[in-house]
Amino acid sequence: MHLNIILKPLMFSVLHPLWVHTIALFVLAFLAMLQNSLSHVTVPGEFSMSHSILWPGWLAGLAIGLLALTQLWLSNRQLGVSQSYGHLCGLISRAGTFRRSELAATDHWLLWFFLGLPLGGFIAAVTASDADSLALTFSMGEMYDRVLPQTFWLKGLILTGGGALMGVGARLAGGCTSGHVISGCALLNPPSLLAGALFFAGGLAAVQMLFASFI
Amino acid sequence: MKFIFLFFGILFGFLLSRGGATTFDMHARLFLFENFQLLWVIASAVSVGIIGVLILKWLRARALLLDIPLQFEGKAMRRYLAPGALLFGVGWGLTGSCPGTAPVMLGEGKLATLFTLGGIFLGTYVYGILAHRKRQAVCVSLTPSMKVTS
């Protein structure tokens, strides 16, 4: 209970914005080193992938779980992504529900979080050992390329439709795979457990039907 | 203070990428029961989360940056949670990505995700407009004699 009295001054002095960047660089350098030492982990049922260095699932999951916990402990905010699309809509439009003050805010924490995601992906691709891991491509990998239409715009249409289903579904359910599964299931929150199970059920149905005629 | 969320976002994107969640085919292989990498990622993240939340509750921890007690309240039940979650799952299976991994894929140069991102925006926007209209309609019907100004 009095842990905070010790930790809080420490955190405030450490989390000066300039220091944040330094810490981020150190952590990323550490992760890059860790990844080099693990670079030849083969996934069971290995196949050709755009970048072949994956961490073992338990390790990546452990790190993600610790990240979510750290964010919760520092800021009392649960890890989640899908609501940030609402905030991005609020940046562009003030119509309908996006007039709400917190959705129209220009420096909401979710916007910062969202900005970090592509940067993290970029860093991950740059630090991958494959030379072509950062290649700009419209390819989705052999399996999805095989089942989705070859025509560029038709493929785009299906992806946009799928994305729209996710956008509407995430707002109806109140969260996505991050918010409901990683954060919500960690709290053993019954609605989140239900949502997580139904996310999987929907994905299972879609993929099984999509791939049914190809196997 | 909000800078730290940029850092969390970078780290989350990096970890999703290393976990394999930004590879489209990993999602297909998960739902075809060919490869359980992503299941392990999710299972261990949730297990660590459960244990960590129990420890934080036991410590009665306070939020380190805000100096308020941590609130562990989960998301509330919603009327359309079940159909929404199913719709979300169908979109997940169709696109091989989810709202968290789609922007990470953009950073990796997988441009097909631009369509998915556009779709998520579209879905969120349409929901925002329709939900607002419905809420207003409910307000109007509840107060027929009053004029809704805002």
Interface residues (C-beta under 8 A of the other chain):
Chain A: M1 L3 N4 L7 K8 M11 F12 L15 P17 V20 H21 I23 A24 V27 L28 L31 Q35 V43 P44 G45 F47 M49 S50 H51 I53 L54 W55 P56 G57 W58 L59 A60 G61 L62 A63 I64 G65 L66 L67 A68 L69 T70 Q71 L72 W73 L74 S75 N76 L79 V81 S82 Y85 G86 L88 C89 S93 A95 G96 T97 F98 D107 H108 W109 L110 W112 F113 F114 L115 G116 L117 P118 L119 G120 G121 F122 I123 A124 A125 S133 L134 A135 L136 T137 F138 S139 M140 G141 E142 M143 Y144 K155 G156 L157 I158 L159 T160 G161 G162 G163 A164 L165 M166 G167 V168 G169 A170 R171 L172 A173 G174 G175 C176 T177 S178 G179 H180 V181 I182 S183 G184 C185 A186 L187 L188 N189 P190 P191 S192 L194 A195 G196 L198 F199 F200 A201 G202 G203 L204 A205 A206 V207 Q208 L210 F211 I215
Chain B: M1 K2 F3 I4 F5 L6 F7 F8 G9 I10 L11 F12 G13 F14 L15 L16 S17 R18 G19 G20 T22 T23 F24 D25 M26 H27 A28 R29 L30 F31 L32 E34 N35 F36 Q37 L38 L39 W40 V41 I42 A43 S44 A45 V46 S47 V48 G49 I50 G52 V53 L56 L59 R60 A61 R62 A63 L64 L65 L66 D67 I68 L70 Q71 F72 G74 K75 A76 M77 R78 Y80 L81 A82 P83 G84 A85 L86 L87 F88 G89 V90 G91 W92 G93 L94 T95 G96 C98 P99 G100 A102 P103 V104 M105 L106 G107 E108 G109 K110 L111 A112 T113 F115 T116 L117 G118 G119 I120 F121 L122 G123 T124 Y125 V126 Y127 G128 I129 L130 A131 H132 R133 R135
